[in-house]
């Protein structure tokens, strides 16, 4: 049985929020938190893990935010799972 833990579920939500935007569009972490109901306590760590895995790019500052590093069509659940939980 394949089970997804809470952190992985929230990571999928973050990636879905970004995938719904046009390529190159940045989304603020606050917007992700509100849209996808991801608790702030999880969000920063998940963002760091997704960034370290090369799935997202982070931008600081007033016009900062997050965006997908590659097209959404090329990212699958396994990529997200392994970014958060390690190799299957």
N, C-alpha and C positions, 0 to 999 in steps of 0.2 A: 504494500500500500504506500502510495506516494503522499506524504504530508508536507504542507507548506506552513512554516512557523510564522509568527506574527511579524517579525522583521522582514521576512521575504515577501509577505503579503503587502506590507507598506512599501517596499521597494518596487513591487509591481505597480502599485498605485502611482508612485512618483513617475515611473517610466510611461505609464498610460497618459498621465497628465501632459507630459512632454510630447508624446507621440501624436496627440490630438492637435498639436500646433503645426503651422507650416514649417518646413525645413528652415533652420537658422533663426527661428523665433525664440526669444528668451522668455523665461517664466520665473517670476519671483518666488522664493521659497514660501513666503506668506500666502501667495495665491495657491500654491500646491497644498499647503497645510489646510487651508479652508475648503478647497474644492474636493480634495480626496480624503478629508478627515484623518489626516496623519498627525498623531500627537507630536508636538514640538520636541519632546524628549527623545523620540526616535528619529526625527527628520534629519538633524544635523549629522548624526552618525551614518545613516543610510546614504545621504548625499556624499559623504566622504568615501564610503566604500564603493559606491557606483562610479565615482570619479577616479578612484585608484584603479578600478578594473577597466577604465577606459570607455565606459558606456556613456558618460555625460561629461560636459565641460562646464566649469563654474566660472562666473565673472563677478568680480567685486565692484562695489560702487553704486552710485545712484541708478545708472542704467544697466546694472548687473543682473544676475539671475542664472538660470540653468538652461542648457540646451543639450539635445542629443548629439553625441560625437559623430554618429553615422545614421543613415536613413533608418527610420523605424522598421521598415520591411526586413532589414538585415538582422534585427535583434529578436531573439526568441527567449522563452521562459528559462531555458537552460543557462543562457548568458547571465540572466538576473540571479538565478539560484546560485550559480557558482561565484558571483560577485559577493554575495551575502554569506553563503554557507560553506563555500569551498567546493572542490571537485566532487562530482557525483560518484 
